[in-house]
Amino acid sequence: MPQGDAGRAIASEVEAAVAAAHPELEIWDVAVVPREGKLRVLIDREGGVDLAACEAVSRTLLPFREDYALEVSSPGLERPLVRPAHFARMVGSTVKVRLKEAVNGRTNVTGRLLAAGPEAISVEVEGEALDIPLSAVGKSHVVWNPVKAQ
């Protein structure tokens, strides 16, 4: 989520605190929502996130509760893809990408994520690879397919 300098500073503090206290966890995303007075923290780890992990992170972030309502959770099955590492981890999955600017005449793309690098991703659309610069990506998330998950 786009944030100002204050939001980025708080996000950095949150990431540092969680990394120091819980090195087994990955911070998926941190969002400061000032108009709602919320601090949202998405965490993940190999094998998934349970309530105990969320509670542990909530205790670690207790100092932030003075200024924010704290929400700690898993990114879920249709997890947002925010960072280049998120895309890399989800190669092979179906993704939906909303673009800030058209790429090959498309502003919305849904397809299998073929490749992901630090600057671009490649999505299979109608049997062809579409290369998308990460700078053109607005919002994106994994599309959960219950049939494939079984």
C-alpha positions in Angstrom: 0.0 0.0 0.0 1.5 3.4 -0.9 2.5 5.3 2.2 4.1 8.6 3.1 7.4 9.0 4.8 5.9 8.6 8.3 4.1 5.3 7.2 7.3 4.0 5.7 9.2 4.8 8.9 6.6 3.0 11.0 6.6 0.0 8.6 10.4 -0.2 8.9 10.2 -0.2 12.7 7.6 -2.9 12.6 9.6 -5.1 10.3 12.8 -4.7 12.4 10.9 -5.5 15.6 9.3 -8.6 14.2 12.5 -9.8 12.5 14.4 -9.5 15.7 11.8 -11.3 17.9 10.5 -13.8 15.3 13.2 -14.7 12.7 11.1 -17.7 11.5 8.4 -15.3 10.3 8.3 -13.3 7.1 6.6 -9.9 7.0 4.4 -10.1 3.9 3.2 -6.5 4.2 2.8 -3.6 6.6 0.2 -1.0 6.0 -0.4 2.1 8.1 -4.0 3.4 7.6 -4.0 6.8 9.4 -7.6 7.7 8.5 -8.7 4.5 10.3 -6.1 4.6 13.0 -5.0 1.1 12.0 -1.7 -0.7 11.6 -2.1 -3.9 9.5 0.7 -6.5 9.5 0.5 -9.6 7.3 2.9 -12.4 8.3 3.8 -15.7 6.8 6.0 -18.7 7.3 6.6 -22.1 5.9 3.6 -24.3 6.8 1.3 -21.3 7.3 0.4 -19.0 10.1 -1.7 -19.9 13.2 -3.3 -17.9 15.9 -0.3 -18.4 18.2 2.0 -16.7 15.7 -0.4 -13.7 15.3 -0.6 -13.4 19.1 3.2 -13.5 19.4 3.6 -10.7 16.9 0.8 -8.7 18.5 2.7 -8.9 21.8 5.9 -7.8 20.1 4.2 -4.8 18.6 2.5 -3.7 21.9 4.2 -0.3 21.8 2.4 0.5 18.6 -1.0 -0.1 20.1 -0.7 3.3 21.9 -1.3 5.0 18.5 -2.9 2.4 16.3 -5.5 -0.4 16.3 -3.3 -3.4 15.5 -4.3 -6.1 13.0 -2.0 -9.1 12.6 -2.9 -11.9 10.2 -1.9 -14.2 7.4 -2.0 -12.8 3.9 -4.6 -15.5 3.1 -5.2 -17.7 0.1 -5.7 -14.8 -2.3 -2.6 -13.0 -0.9 -1.6 -9.7 -2.3 1.6 -9.6 -4.2 3.4 -6.4 -3.1 7.1 -7.1 -3.4 9.3 -8.7 -6.1 9.9 -11.6 -3.7 6.2 -12.3 -3.4 5.9 -12.7 -7.1 9.0 -15.0 -7.2 7.5 -17.2 -4.5 4.2 -17.5 -6.4 5.6 -18.5 -9.8 3.3 -21.2 -11.3 0.2 -19.8 -9.5 -2.7 -18.0 -11.2 -2.5 -14.2 -10.5 -4.6 -11.2 -11.2 -2.8 -8.0 -12.0 -4.3 -4.6 -12.3 -2.0 -2.3 -14.2 -1.3 1.4 -13.6 -0.6 1.8 -17.3 -1.5 -0.4 -20.3 0.9 -3.1 -21.4 0.2 -4.4 -24.9 -3.2 -2.7 -24.7 -4.2 -4.5 -21.4 -4.9 -2.9 -18.1 -6.1 -6.0 -16.3 -4.4 -9.4 -16.6 -5.3 -12.8 -15.2 -3.1 -15.8 -15.9 -0.4 -18.1 -14.8 2.7 -16.4 -13.4 5.6 -17.8 -15.5 8.5 -15.9 -14.2 9.4 -13.1 -11.7 12.5 -11.0 -11.4 13.4 -7.8 -9.6 12.2 -5.6 -12.4 9.5 -7.5 -14.3 7.1 -10.5 -14.3 5.9 -12.7 -17.1 2.2 -13.9 -17.1 0.7 -16.4 -19.5 -2.3 -14.8 -21.1 -4.3 -16.7 -23.8 -1.4 -19.0 -24.3 1.3 -16.3 -24.7 3.8 -14.8 -22.3 3.1 -11.1 -21.4 6.1 -9.4 -19.9 5.1 -6.7 -17.4 7.4 -4.2 -15.7 6.9 -4.1 -12.0 6.7 -0.3 -12.3 3.4 -0.8 -14.3 1.8 -3.0 -11.6 -0.9 -1.3 -9.6 -2.5 -4.1 -7.4 -2.1 -7.8 -7.8 -3.0 -11.0 -5.9 -3.0 -14.7 -6.2 -6.2 -16.2 -7.5 -7.0 -19.2 -5.4 -8.2 -22.3 -7.2 -9.9 -24.8 -4.9 -9.7 -27.5 -7.5 -6.0 -27.1 -8.0 -5.4 -26.9 -4.2 -6.8 -30.4 -3.5 
